[in-house]
Amino acid sequence: MSEGEHLHDGYPQTLRLLDALVGRRIDQARLGYCPVGHGVVVDGDAMVDGPRRAPSSPSSDIGRGCAIVEGTGGLPPHLAGVVAEVMQALA
């Protein structure tokens, strides 16, 4: 995969989610997930629009959102609890 965003140790929760989603699949590259020496390179467009099982789509979107949140230092305190409650309710 030649394009994509490099996610590294600064994104531990995103890496955890994406690994659970596609980390053990044999078609990782086709799905936009390419492990490298230090983290992974993720092609968000391929993960969202690429061929995969339909139930994975929301997880890919959550992974993209997780990377955004981690990259900006986390959620504001007044939202953190609400987001956690919503995710728990949907799980």
C-alpha positions as CSV (number, residue, x, y, z in Angstrom):
1,M,0.0,0.0,0.0
2,S,1.6,3.2,-1.1
3,E,-0.7,5.8,0.5
4,G,-2.2,6.1,3.9
5,E,-1.7,7.4,7.4
6,H,1.0,6.0,9.6
7,L,-0.4,5.2,13.0
8,H,2.2,4.5,15.7
9,D,2.5,4.2,19.5
10,G,0.8,7.6,19.9
11,Y,-2.5,5.9,18.8
12,P,-2.7,2.9,21.2
13,Q,-6.5,2.6,21.3
14,T,-6.9,3.1,17.5
15,L,-4.3,0.4,16.9
16,R,-6.1,-1.9,19.3
17,L,-9.4,-1.4,17.6
18,L,-8.0,-1.8,14.1
19,D,-6.1,-4.9,15.0
20,A,-9.2,-6.4,16.4
21,L,-11.1,-5.5,13.2
22,V,-8.6,-6.6,10.5
23,G,-5.3,-7.4,12.1
24,R,-5.6,-11.2,11.8
25,R,-7.2,-11.3,8.3
26,I,-5.2,-12.5,5.3
27,D,-6.5,-9.7,3.1
28,Q,-5.3,-6.9,5.3
29,A,-3.6,-4.9,2.5
30,R,-6.8,-5.0,0.4
31,L,-8.7,-3.7,3.3
32,G,-6.4,-0.7,3.8
33,Y,-4.3,-2.1,6.8
34,C,-0.6,-2.6,6.4
35,P,1.6,-3.4,9.4
36,V,5.0,-1.8,9.3
37,G,8.0,-1.9,11.6
38,H,6.6,0.7,14.0
39,G,2.8,0.7,13.9
40,V,0.6,0.4,10.8
41,V,-0.2,2.3,7.7
42,V,-3.9,2.7,7.3
43,D,-5.8,3.7,4.1
44,G,-9.0,5.1,5.6
45,D,-10.7,5.3,2.3
46,A,-10.0,1.6,1.5
47,M,-11.2,0.6,5.0
48,V,-14.5,2.5,4.6
49,D,-15.1,2.0,0.9
50,G,-13.2,-1.2,0.2
51,P,-14.6,-4.7,-0.1
52,R,-15.3,-6.3,3.3
53,R,-18.2,-7.6,5.3
54,A,-20.9,-5.0,5.9
55,P,-20.8,-5.3,9.8
56,S,-17.2,-4.1,9.7
57,S,-18.1,-0.7,8.2
58,P,-19.2,1.0,11.5
59,S,-16.1,-0.3,13.2
60,S,-13.9,1.2,10.4
61,D,-15.7,4.5,10.9
62,I,-15.1,4.3,14.7
63,G,-11.4,3.5,14.0
64,R,-11.1,6.6,11.9
65,G,-12.8,8.7,14.6
66,C,-10.6,7.2,17.3
67,A,-7.5,8.2,15.4
68,I,-8.8,11.8,15.1
69,V,-9.5,11.9,18.9
70,E,-6.2,10.4,19.9
71,G,-4.3,12.7,17.4
72,T,-5.8,15.8,19.0
73,G,-5.1,14.8,22.6
74,G,-8.4,13.1,23.6
75,L,-12.0,14.1,24.2
76,P,-12.9,17.1,26.3
77,P,-13.8,16.0,29.8
78,H,-17.5,16.9,29.4
79,L,-17.8,14.5,26.4
80,A,-15.6,11.6,27.5
81,G,-18.2,10.0,29.8
82,V,-21.0,10.5,27.3
83,V,-19.0,8.9,24.5
84,A,-18.1,5.9,26.7
85,E,-21.7,5.4,27.7
86,V,-22.9,5.5,24.1
87,M,-20.3,3.1,23.0
88,Q,-21.1,0.7,25.8
89,A,-24.8,0.9,25.0
90,L,-24.2,0.1,21.4
91,A,-21.7,-2.8,22.1
